[in-house]
Amino acid sequence: MKLPSEFEARTLEWMGEETYRALEAALQTEPPVSIRVNRTKWSGEVAGEPVLWASAGVYLSQRPTFTFDPLFHAGCYYVQEASSMFVEQVLRTYITGPVVMLDLCA
């Protein structure tokens, strides 16, 4: 990814050489692909590494074409960035009684 030169200059000045070069290298790599399985609709297994802070989260080894997967269309899983699944860990830690929640982020 080629960033605008003005952005590069400002970011380099703000972050410093070492951190900026790490950012630059990170932008050249493929991002990890993770999904969250909807256990109310599907109890099947998914090949991949578990997301440690999310019981239904899985890292996939490669990005499939999700639009061709009937399980995706049936709502059996959702493509979701693993970091956004961290809320499960927070809730498990701080919520001790029964609770009803509504996710308005979508």
N, C-alpha and C positions, 0 to 999 in steps of 0.2 A: 504494500500500500504506500503510495507516494503522498506524503503530507504536504500541505502548503508551506513554502519556505519561511514565511513569517511566523507560522505556528511553530515550526521546528526551532527557529531562533529563540522565540520567547520561551518555549518549553525547555530548551537546553539551558538557557540562562536561569530559569526558575528551579529546575530539578538538579542541575549539575550534570557533568559529563557521564559519570557512571550510571546514575539512575536513568538518564535519558536514553543511553545506549541499551539498557535493559528493556525499556519501554519499546524502543524501536525494534528490538529482536522479538519481543512478545507479539507485536503487531504483524510479524511475518509468519507466525505459526498458526495452524488451524486451531480454532477454539474447541474445547471439549464439548461433546454432545451428551446431554443428560435428559432423562425422562422421569416423570412421576407416574407410577402405576395407580390406576383407580381400582382399589381392591373391592369396592362395592360392585363393580361390573366385571372384574376378571381376576381369577386367582392363579393364572398361568405364571410360569417362570420366564424371566428375561435374561439372556446371556449378556453379561457385563459385570462391571465392578460396582459394588454398592456405594451409594452416597452415605458417608458415615453418620451424618446428622439427620438423615431423613429415612424413615423405615420403608417408604415406598419409592425411594429415589435410586436410579441406576445410571451409571455412566456407560455409554455405548462406545465400542471400539471404533466405529465409523458412523458417518451420517447416512442413514438410509433415505430413500425417497418416501417420506411419510405419506404423501398423498396416494400412494399405491397400496397402502396397508389398511385392510378393512378393520383391524383392531383400533387403529387411530380414529377412523371415522365413527366407530361404535363408542368412542369415549373410554376405551379400556386403558389408555395412557395419554399423557399430555407431554409435549415437548416443553421442558421447563429448565431454565438455568439453575444449576445446583445451588448456587448461593441464595437464590430466592426461596429455597426449601428450608433454609435455616430457621425460619419462623417456627417450625415444628419443635425444634430443640428448645427455643425460648419458651414456647407454651408449655412444653413438658416440664420445664424447670420452674416456672412461676405460677402456673395455674394448677391448683390442687383439687378443685371440686368440679362438678359437672358444669359444662358451659356450652352455649350455642353461639356459633360465629357465622358471620356472613363475609365472604371475601369479595370486596368491591374493586379489586385491583384490575380485573380484566375489563 
